[in-house]
Amino acid sequence: MFDFLKPTLNPAAALLKEDHDRVKELFDQFESAKSPAKKLKIVRQALEELKVHAAIEEEIFYPAVRKPVGKEIMNEADEEHHVAKLLIAELDTMDGSESHFDAKFLVLSENVRHHIDEEESEMLPKANKVKVDFEALAEKMRQRKERLLEEGVAPVGEDRMVEASRGRGDSPAQAAKRKPPRLPRKE
């Protein structure tokens, strides 16, 4: 209603906000989807969006605003990305039939929604005040995004961590498949 009172986002932040809106829409679609095939399609699309988005933030946007925005906010954003990328890497190895598939994606969506809320309420307003050519930054981000969408996002450290565990990591989904330990019987 009073959108005219909101500060205008710089072009780079506006591009990130568009990504945020797109991925939140995918999260909403997943929550209302009924068929496993539809859910899997939504998950694959969301994972690709998130990988590309994280890459342009980490490679281009974050370095441009890190120092003036502040170490505390930026370090927390880095850690939130790390947690999301671990969940993404685990979901990438799943086919949708696993008992924890939906739960894992819902946890990812909750974490990403939290990250988006903090980014939009804390980081982006501070970034708006940074003395940077946001037009040029946005153009660099757009070009990188196009390349990533064409070529794909290279595996990240979290992908290698999940692959190295060969399904024997700390994943509750994997633990649920193991036989429970035999407990002594009460007599």
N, C-alpha and C positions, 0 to 999 in steps of 0.2 A: 504494500500500500504506500509506504513512504520510501520507496527505493531511491528517490532523488536525494534522500538524506545519507544514504550509504556512500562511503568513499568509492571512487571509481578505481577499479583494479588496473594496474599497468598491463600491457599486452602479454607479457610473459606469465604473470599471475593469472590472467584471464584464460590463457591456454591451459594452465594446470587445473583451473576451476572447471573448465569444460570436460577434462578427463575425469575429474572427481564426480561430476554429475552423471557422466556416462557409466562409470563403474557402480555408482550407487543405484542406478536404474537396473543394472544387471543383478545386483544383490536382491533388489525388490522382486525382479522376475523369478529368480531362483526360489525365493520364499513362497511364491504363489504357484510355481510349476508343480505339476502332479506326476508326469511320467519321468522315469529315470533317464530316458533318451534326451528329453528336453532339458532336464537338469544338467546332464553331462555337456550338452552343447553350450549352455549358458556358462558353465564353469570354465570350459576351454576358452571361450571368448573373454571372460573376465580375467583369466590368468594371463592371456596375451596382452590385454589392456594394461594390467598391473605391471607386467615386466617392462613394457615399453615406457610407461609412465615413470617407474622407478629409475630406469636408465637415464631418461632426460633430466630428471630432477638431480640425480647424483652426479652426472657428468657435467651438467651445464648450469642449472639454476642454483643448486646449493652452493657450489664454489663461488658464484657471483655475489651471493648475499650472506655467506657464512659469517664473516667477521663483523659486519655491522649489525646483523640480527642477533648475534650472541651465541656463545659456545653452548650454553645450557639448552636452549631451544633446538639448536642444530644437532647436538649430540643425541638428544632424545629422538629426534626425527630419524637419525641414522639407525638407532637401535630398533625403532618401530619398523623401519624398512627391513632390517635383518630378520626380525620375527616373521614378518609377512613373507619374505623370500623363503624361509624355511618351510612354512606351510604351503607355499606355491610349489616348491620343489617336491614335497611329499604328494600333493595333489596331482602333480604331473606324472607321477608313477602309478596312479590309481586309474581304474577304468569305470568307476561309478558303482560297481557291485559290492564294494567293501562296506562292512557294517558301520565304519566311522566316516565314510565319505561325506555324507550330508553334514554331520557334526563338524568335521574339519573345515568344510567350506563356510559354514555359519560362523565359526570362530574367526576365520580369516576375515569375513565381512565385518564382524564386530570390531576387530582390531583395526581394520582399514578405515571404517567409519570414525573411530576414535581419532586416528591419525589425521584424517581429513578435517574433522572438527577443530583440532588443535592447530593444524596448518592454516586453516582459513580464519581462525579467530586470533591467533598469535603471530605466526610467522609471516603470512602474506601482508598483513597491515604494517608490520615493521619493515618488510622488504620494500613496500611501496615508497618508503622514505629514503631508500638507498639511492645514491647518485650513480646510476648505471643507465646506459642506453638500452632501455627495455624493449624498444622496437627491434634493435639489432639482436638482442638476447632472444626474443621471441622467434625471430626468423631463424636463428641458429637452432633453436629447439625444434621448430617445425621441420627443418631439413633433416635433423637427426632422427626425428620420429618417423619421417617418411622412409629413411634408409632402414631403420629397425623393423618397420612393418614389412618392407620388401625382403630383407635379408634374415630377419629373425634376431632375437636377442641371444648373445653368446651365453653359455652356461656361466653361472656365478659361483662363488665359494659355497653357498648354501646347497646348490645342486650337487656339487662334489661331495659335500658332507653326507647328504642323503644317499647318494650313490655308494659311497664308501661303507655305509652301514648295512648295505644289502638287505634292507628290511629288518635288521636286527637292532635298530636304534631304540630310542626312548619312545617311539610311537605307541600310544595306547592301542591303536588298531592292531599293531603287530602283537602286543602283549596279550590282547584278547584272544588271539588265535592259539596261544600256547596253552597246554594243559595246566590246570591249577596244581599247586603242590599238594601232595598227600598229607593230610593232617592226622595227627593221632586221634583215635576214637576215644570218647569218654566211656568208661565202663561203669 
